[in-house]
Each structure stands twice: as structure tokens, then as C-alpha cells.
């Protein structure tokens, strides 16, 4: 009866809705947006439907919907049975053939491409084109590379390389590369090239050295398919000698839902925009994120805080929905939830071929203000994310809590699949006792000077108490708002295809009580499938299924955490050694290891853990070697009650991870995963086990090899 009444209410609301129709060649989106504003200004309190008809609709300015009329719904959707795309690009016109490369390179004037409209990506139809780039060059710096960042000068300046000295137009040039560390990339504009030193306009994340490429230089436009933007002119060398359907991004963000935000702790001025629904639309062609001197970096600069970038951006918003939409072929982020964002649902969408992060949730920095929470990310497909910013995760949860992230399919990633993070202890040194801020600082190796972009400017220092013991996590946890997140029933695979030191699911510097359960993770060439990294504490990882990978590490633990009742197939458990380590009292119990290949050391680097590493089942085809493993760990006081035995799955190939009667796994309290639970992993329309055809690949090398095929065919697209 309640469902019937709800349906009647919804239909009644839509029946009274004011409809604004948008056609490709008539009433455009900007006009529709203006009409919406006028209706809300005149206190129209019923539902407004903006119905977008067939075709690609190009925006010439970002559409900003505010908090007016938020008690009523605004539904923005495609017309029934029609396909509508919202694009932030302009078509390039006025092409002429040049004499460059024997007439193979064309040019077109783009006088509008300056300031905020300067573009960093180019599309031919639905394909992102490769920006002109040099061969890899090695840049040097006197600063010791073993340190992350040294002083700020070492991040602004480096020794002038001969190839950089040859450049004729540095104002359009960017350097693309990895400043000493292999878990991120930077795009850095040049300010000055001297005989000995080159200076950047903005600092690199870490010390400015390592492998780099010169990008967007006409001098390096030397391959078919490349382009560059030089002095207000676009140059392009088409592979087919055709310059049709070339589009350049004109906007950094397409649509923003933005109420009134108030950064004060009291937040009395906050008036969130509410009740916006996006349905059955496609979004494309926003520009790549461009960093500025005022930006604040999220962990390792994997994204920027409160940045005007993305296809849809919620900023000061509540009770909104995005469902059945496509976010595809863009240089930007997909959907951003910045600052105050609550009860926003991102469901049943497809994210593909994006230059940045697919979905970002980013609240306020460490302090007492916690207003980004209780959002739902469910049943989305994410693939080929981070084509430009390689470090971009599929889903990034930063200082945001009480969110549900469930039943998403995340694959073909350059870096990590899902990240939950905040700000590590090392950034709080100005609140340490004075004698522990320099040489006696326990985080001396990772100190960051004033002017650092990453994290430091996000901290709300007036709300942070004096920290008596810099190693005491309890002193920090109240400021870490990425807590009580539930990450469950996700399928995450084929990540880590470009960078180093990442994971399928990754947690670091978050608040307490995150729950990671019933996820299927497999086929990563590097890194562990799921990891709790530095300053990750009091999370529970359980009922996760970890299938064989070329990297072989299933779970990796740092901190005080609980890993229980997980299923390892041809994978291992390990701990991290840099930064903080796994705690002696951390729990690793009631896990099942099942090896059909050459994994017989089921866990390693676990010497710092204590007797709570116990009650596990280990099974291997090579029983003698496996028996030796158990004898060795007994000497460490671990696995005293663990067994070397067949867990006796009822029907392993079919994905039935229940146990036969009298199974040794049941006897020591390990709980099964039923086939019906397994079938719930992945998206509703395409669950992994159904796609797999009820044939769990547990034979050695079943899950190996795809990575090497992928690497051979992968191309840089910028």
C-alpha cells in the first residue's frame, strides 16, 4: 500500500510538472537554464522537467543551478526513447593545410583558446587525440631524491636539459612525468628557461627530477595523429588527412549544482541545493584539470580539493540523484561531490574514457567540520579512467564518511580502483611538541615545507588540538572524516596498468570503522589487491574473494586492522614495511588460502604481528612445501591453531564457497560465501559469476596473462 501511495504521489508530481523542452537547433540548454532560473525566482514550487531531445547539445558556458526552489524537484533528462548528449566542446573550423611535414600538418585559428578556455585535450569524434610529445628525457636536481620533497626550491627548479633549452615557445609548453615517485604524474608549465636552471610556474608534487616528456610543442609534432596548441593556433597531423569532426573542450565543468556553502564550523549560512535528478543523459568533452598556485592537493596530488572541474559537480548539495547516465570521452573528472554533499545517489551509470577520476567525494580538510557524508555510489560501471592523470582512481573518497559504495564494476585502470583516504599524521607537525618538529620528528623522512600543495592548506588548524604524542592515532582520528564507509559487492580488476604502488581497493589516513566486504578483486600486475596503508586503523576486511594475479599479493596490512574470513585463491597475505607497520595486536584470522600453483608461503613479512594471526586454513597442491611453511610460522608464535587442510568447498568451480559437512574450515569457525552471495557481486545486469559462466578460474595461471596483452596494445592518448 505504501509503495502504491508513493507511486501515485510521484506520478501526481510529474503530472503537475512544468516542462521545458530543449532541441538541438531551437531552444538550447542555456535558454532552458535561464527559464528555470526565472521560474524559481518567481517562486514556482512544483517540479520542473528539463527534457533534452535527440542530438549533441554544446554548451558555451557552465550551467549553475542554485538552491532556489529546492523543496521541489528539478528533473533533467533525455526525451523518452531519444539519445541526448551534453558536450563542453567547440567544433574547430577554418582549417588550412600548412607546409609543415610536407603539407601533412593542418592548422586552424582558435583565438578563444586562452585563459579558462585554453584547452589541454582534443577529440576527433569520440576519440581523444594524442598531444605532441617528445621522447622521454631524464631531468636532474641536486636535491637528494630519497626524500619526498626537500625544500620548495627543489620542486620549482631543476637543471636545464638540452632539449628544454631548444624550445622556442615555452608559454604553451607543459612537462609531463613523475617527480621521483611512481604513484603519480604531473603536468607542469614552464616559467623560465635559463642556461643552468629551469623554473616552473607551479611546484612539482615532489623533487623535480626523473623521467619526463615535453608536451604541446610544435617542435615535437612529428607523428600522425598528434596535435598541439601554439600561440593561438591549433596544429594537427591527421592520420587520414581529414580534419572533419574535430572538437576541443571549451569548459572545465559542464553542470554545477551549487547551494550556499559556509566554511565556518557552525555553518549557519549553508543552504544546500536540493532535489536535482539527472536521468538517461550522456556527458562529454570537459577539459583536463589545470593546476594553479592556489590549488590544494588531495593525497599525493591525486586530485585537487574543491576544484571547478568535471562533467557534473555537486557543491553544497543534498538529496540529489544521477542515474542511467553515460560519462564518456572527457579529459576531466566525471562526477564530483565537493564540500557539503549529503544523500546524493550515483547509480546505474557508465563512466569510461575519462582523463581524471570517475567519482570524487571530497569534504573539508581535517578539523571538526564534517558535512560530506551519507552518499550512495551503487551499480556503476567504470573503465579506462585516468587516461591523462594516470593516478586517478575510479572512486575517490576523501574526508567523506558513512557512504555506501556497492556493486560497482571497476576495471582497466591505470592506477587504483577505489581509494578511501584523509590526511596522514606527518602533515600535523606544527601541532607537535616543539622538540619533535625537526630532527626528533618521528616522520622526519616525510616532512613537508611551508608552501606544499598536498594536504597542508586543507587542515583547519584552529580546530586542531595540541598533539602531545605524534604517534598516538587517537589524537588525530576525530579529524579524519572518511569513517563508517561500507565498500561491498564490488568487482575490481585489471588495475595498476600504468603506475606503481597502488591497489584495487586502498585505504589510508581515514577515520574508524570502515567496512570492506564481499568484494571480488583480481588480475592486477602490481601491488596488493586490497591494502590498508599508512595511518589506516580500525577497519574490517571480510568475505573478500581474491583471485590469482600476476603480482600474487592478495591483502596487505598496515595499522591496527582486522582481516577475517577472506578467501585467497593463488594469492598471499603481506604487510607494508615503509611508514607505519601492522600492529602486533592486529587480527588476521579465519581466512582461507587455496593454492593450485606455486604459492606455498601463504603470508610473508608478518614478523611484527602476534598470536592474532591464527585460525586460518591453508591448502596447496604442494603439501610438503606448504607443511614446512606452517612449521616456520609456528616458531614466530603465529598460526598455532591454523590447519593445513582442504577446506572442502561444496562446488568450487561453480562459485559455491560453502563447505561440506565436517569441513575443517567450519570446525575453526570460518563462515562460507554462498553462490547466491557470490552472484550478488558486480553490477545487477552483469554480475561476475554469471558472466564467467559458473566456472571459477582457480587453476594456476587462469587469471594471468591479460595484463601483458593490454600493455602491448596500450597507447598514450595525450
Secondary structure, DSSP 4 states (H G I P E B T S, - for coil): -HHHHHHHHHHHHHHTPEEEEE-TTSS-HHHHHHHHHHHHHTT--S-EEEEE-SEEEE-SS-EEE-STTTTS-EEEEEPTT--EEEE-EEE----EE-SGGGGT-EEEE-TT-SGGG--S-EEETTEEPEEPB---EEE--SS-TTSS--STHHHHEEEPPHHHHT-S-GGG-EEEE-SS-TT--EEEEEEEE-SSEEEESS--SS-S-EEEEEES-GGG--STTEEEEETTEEEE--TTS---SEEEE--SEEEEEE-B---SSS-TT-B-EE-EEEES-EEE-PPPP---TT--B-GGGSSBTT-S-EEEEEEEEEEEEEES-EEEEESS-SEEEEEEEEEEEEES-EEEEESS-SEEEE---SSS---EE--EEES-EEEEE-SSSTT--SEEEES-BS-EEES-EEES-SS-SEEEE---GGGGGGGS-GGGSSTT-TTGGG---TT--BSGGG--GGGPPP-S-TT-THHHHTT----S-EEES-EEES--SS-SS--SEEEES--S--EEES-EEE--SSS-SEEE-TT--S-EEES-EEE--SS-EEEEE-BS-EEES-EEES-EEEE--SSS-B-TT-EEES-EEEESSS----EES-TT--TTEES-EEEESSHHHHHHHHHHHHTTT--SS-EES---EEEGGGTEEEE-TT-HHHHTTPPPB-HHHHTTSB-SSSBHHHHHTS----STTTT-SHHHHHHHH-----
